[in-house]
Amino acid sequence: MKTNQSEQNEQKNASVKNFLCSPAGKGVLILIFYLVIFGLFLLCANIFENAEYVALVFVAVFAYFGWKALSRITPDMFLFMPIAGWILYFAIKFFLAAFIGIFIAPFVISKKIVETIQANIE
């Protein structure tokens, strides 16, 4: 009786592991971690008394991830522009990176967490 029950538990554990290692399981885990991380960012931004300073730290983190995402889609060619053009280029890219980073940062972080989980499960 106990061996039958332990076999059933092992089968359930194997099916859960198989699901977590599948593309659908990866997508579900990424979505769950995305929502948790995004919620934690929002909670941290609202819980502190000096929320402006916390928000600035988050903007810097978001901008880093957004900058990396924007760098992947921009061409790798060198442009000749005056210094004012470069300043304007980097200012626009920073603002875009900070805005896009709000959505990219939780995704990248959750994807890394899920990849680590899947590597340890297999």
C-alpha positions as CSV (number, residue, x, y, z in Angstrom):
1,M,0.0,0.0,0.0
2,K,2.8,2.5,0.9
3,T,4.8,1.7,-2.1
4,N,1.8,2.3,-4.3
5,Q,1.2,5.6,-2.7
6,S,4.9,6.6,-2.9
7,E,4.9,5.6,-6.6
8,Q,1.9,7.9,-7.2
9,N,3.7,10.7,-5.4
10,E,6.8,10.2,-7.6
11,Q,4.6,10.2,-10.7
12,K,3.0,13.5,-9.6
13,N,6.4,15.0,-8.8
14,A,7.7,13.8,-12.2
15,S,4.7,15.4,-14.0
16,V,5.2,18.7,-12.2
17,K,8.9,18.7,-13.1
18,N,8.0,17.9,-16.7
19,F,5.5,20.7,-16.8
20,L,7.9,23.2,-15.2
21,C,10.6,22.3,-17.8
22,S,8.2,22.6,-20.7
23,P,7.7,25.8,-22.7
24,A,4.2,26.3,-21.3
25,G,5.6,25.9,-17.7
26,K,8.3,28.3,-18.4
27,G,5.8,30.8,-19.7
28,V,3.6,30.4,-16.6
29,L,6.5,30.8,-14.3
30,I,7.8,33.9,-16.1
31,L,4.3,35.4,-15.9
32,I,4.0,34.7,-12.2
33,F,7.4,36.0,-11.4
34,Y,6.8,39.1,-13.6
35,L,3.7,40.0,-11.7
36,V,5.4,39.4,-8.3
37,I,8.5,41.5,-9.2
38,F,6.4,44.3,-10.8
39,G,4.2,44.3,-7.7
40,L,7.2,44.5,-5.4
41,F,8.6,47.4,-7.4
42,L,5.3,49.2,-7.1
43,L,5.0,48.4,-3.4
44,C,8.6,49.6,-2.7
45,A,7.9,52.8,-4.6
46,N,4.8,53.5,-2.5
47,I,5.8,52.2,0.9
48,F,8.7,54.5,1.7
49,E,8.3,58.0,3.1
50,N,10.8,59.5,0.6
51,A,9.3,57.8,-2.4
52,E,11.0,60.2,-4.8
53,Y,14.5,58.8,-3.9
54,V,13.3,55.2,-4.2
55,A,11.7,56.0,-7.5
56,L,15.0,57.4,-8.8
57,V,16.8,54.2,-7.9
58,F,14.2,52.2,-9.7
59,V,14.4,54.5,-12.7
60,A,18.1,53.9,-12.9
61,V,17.6,50.1,-12.7
62,F,14.8,50.3,-15.2
63,A,16.9,52.5,-17.5
64,Y,19.7,49.9,-17.4
65,F,17.5,47.1,-18.6
66,G,15.7,49.4,-21.1
67,W,19.0,50.6,-22.5
68,K,20.1,47.0,-23.1
69,A,16.8,46.3,-24.8
70,L,17.1,49.4,-27.0
71,S,20.7,48.6,-27.9
72,R,19.6,45.2,-29.3
73,I,17.2,46.8,-31.8
74,T,19.3,49.8,-32.8
75,P,21.8,49.5,-35.7
76,D,25.5,49.1,-34.8
77,M,26.7,51.8,-37.2
78,F,28.5,54.9,-36.2
79,L,26.9,58.2,-37.0
80,F,28.6,61.5,-37.4
81,M,26.7,64.2,-35.5
82,P,27.6,67.4,-33.7
83,I,27.9,67.2,-29.9
84,A,24.4,68.7,-29.5
85,G,23.0,65.9,-31.7
86,W,24.7,63.3,-29.5
87,I,23.4,64.9,-26.3
88,L,19.9,64.9,-27.7
89,Y,20.3,61.3,-28.9
90,F,21.4,60.0,-25.5
91,A,18.7,62.1,-23.7
92,I,16.0,60.6,-25.9
93,K,17.4,57.1,-25.6
94,F,17.6,57.5,-21.8
95,F,14.0,58.5,-21.5
96,L,12.9,55.7,-23.8
97,A,15.1,53.3,-21.9
98,A,13.6,54.3,-18.5
99,F,10.0,54.0,-19.8
100,I,10.6,50.7,-21.6
101,G,12.6,49.4,-18.7
102,I,9.6,49.6,-16.4
103,F,8.2,46.6,-18.4
104,I,11.4,45.0,-19.5
105,A,13.2,44.8,-16.1
106,P,10.7,42.5,-14.4
107,F,10.6,40.3,-17.5
108,V,14.4,39.9,-17.7
109,I,14.7,39.3,-14.0
110,S,11.9,36.7,-13.9
111,K,13.3,35.0,-17.0
112,K,16.7,34.6,-15.3
113,I,15.0,33.2,-12.1
114,V,13.0,30.7,-14.2
115,E,16.1,29.6,-16.1
116,T,17.9,29.0,-12.8
117,I,14.9,27.0,-11.5
118,Q,14.7,24.9,-14.6
119,A,18.5,24.3,-14.6
120,N,18.2,23.0,-10.9
121,I,15.2,20.9,-11.6
122,E,16.7,19.0,-14.6
